[in-house]
């Protein structure tokens, strides 16, 4: 009877140790994996003459810049990692 209990306790202990090791490996993987390259991106974006930046913000992996270009509002989006333009949205008044 005692041998059977010992064997069951050994199985339970090994299963618990295996589960704890799996959790530690998952945490270590999340902490130490690299998210692409760590090279910093640098770019210069030309704005139209007379344009001014009204606001900036971050939405997910996008950088959002709101511009005022002579009374016309324009929103430009850029990829936050590469700083490449991903979209442009203009707001104009009806004539």
C-alpha positions as CSV (number, residue, x, y, z in Angstrom):
1,X,0.0,0.0,0.0
2,X,2.8,2.5,0.9
3,X,4.7,1.7,-2.3
4,X,1.6,2.4,-4.3
5,X,1.1,5.8,-2.5
6,X,4.8,6.6,-3.0
7,X,4.5,5.9,-6.7
8,X,1.4,8.1,-7.1
9,X,3.1,10.9,-5.2
10,X,6.2,10.6,-7.4
11,X,4.0,10.8,-10.6
12,X,2.1,13.8,-9.1
13,X,5.4,15.5,-8.2
14,X,7.0,15.0,-11.6
15,X,3.8,16.3,-13.3
16,X,3.8,19.4,-11.2
17,X,7.6,20.0,-11.9
18,X,7.0,19.6,-15.6
19,X,4.1,22.1,-15.5
20,X,6.2,24.6,-13.6
21,X,9.1,24.2,-16.0
22,X,6.7,24.8,-19.0
23,X,5.4,28.0,-17.4
24,X,9.0,29.2,-16.7
25,X,10.0,28.4,-20.3
26,X,7.0,30.3,-21.7
27,X,7.8,33.4,-19.5
28,X,11.4,33.3,-20.5
29,X,10.5,33.1,-24.2
30,X,8.2,36.1,-23.9
31,X,10.8,38.1,-22.1
32,X,13.8,37.4,-24.3
33,X,12.5,37.1,-27.8
34,X,13.3,39.9,-30.2
35,X,10.6,41.8,-32.0
36,X,12.2,42.2,-35.4
37,X,15.3,44.3,-35.7
38,X,16.2,46.9,-33.1
39,X,17.6,49.3,-35.7
40,X,16.2,52.8,-35.3
41,X,14.4,54.2,-38.3
42,X,15.0,57.8,-39.3
43,X,13.1,59.6,-42.0
44,X,12.2,63.1,-43.1
45,X,8.7,63.8,-44.3
46,X,8.1,66.9,-46.4
47,X,5.0,68.8,-45.5
48,X,3.3,71.2,-47.9
49,X,4.1,74.9,-47.5
50,X,2.1,76.5,-44.8
51,X,1.1,73.2,-43.1
52,X,1.2,72.8,-39.4
53,X,1.0,69.8,-37.2
54,X,-2.1,69.9,-35.0
55,X,-1.7,66.7,-33.1
56,X,0.1,63.3,-33.1
57,X,-0.9,60.0,-31.6
58,X,-0.2,56.3,-31.6
59,X,-2.9,53.7,-32.6
60,X,-1.6,50.2,-32.4
61,X,1.5,49.9,-34.6
62,X,0.7,53.2,-36.4
63,X,1.8,56.8,-35.8
64,X,-1.0,59.2,-36.5
65,X,-0.3,62.8,-37.5
66,X,-3.0,65.4,-37.9
67,X,-2.1,68.4,-40.1
68,X,-3.8,71.7,-40.9
69,X,-3.0,72.7,-44.5
70,X,-4.5,76.1,-45.3
71,X,-7.8,75.3,-43.4
72,X,-8.0,71.7,-44.7
73,X,-7.5,69.0,-42.1
74,X,-5.5,66.0,-43.2
75,X,-4.6,62.8,-41.2
76,X,-1.5,60.9,-42.2
77,X,-0.6,57.5,-40.8
78,X,2.9,55.9,-40.6
79,X,4.1,52.5,-39.6
80,X,5.6,52.9,-36.1
81,X,8.5,50.5,-36.7
82,X,9.7,51.6,-40.2
83,X,8.2,55.2,-40.3
84,X,6.9,54.5,-43.8
85,X,3.7,56.3,-44.8
86,X,0.7,53.9,-44.7
87,X,-2.2,56.2,-45.4
88,X,-3.6,59.7,-45.9
89,X,-7.1,61.0,-45.2
90,X,-8.3,64.5,-46.2
91,X,-11.3,66.4,-44.8
92,X,-12.6,69.2,-46.9
93,X,-15.8,71.3,-46.7
94,X,-18.5,71.0,-49.3
95,X,-18.6,74.0,-51.7
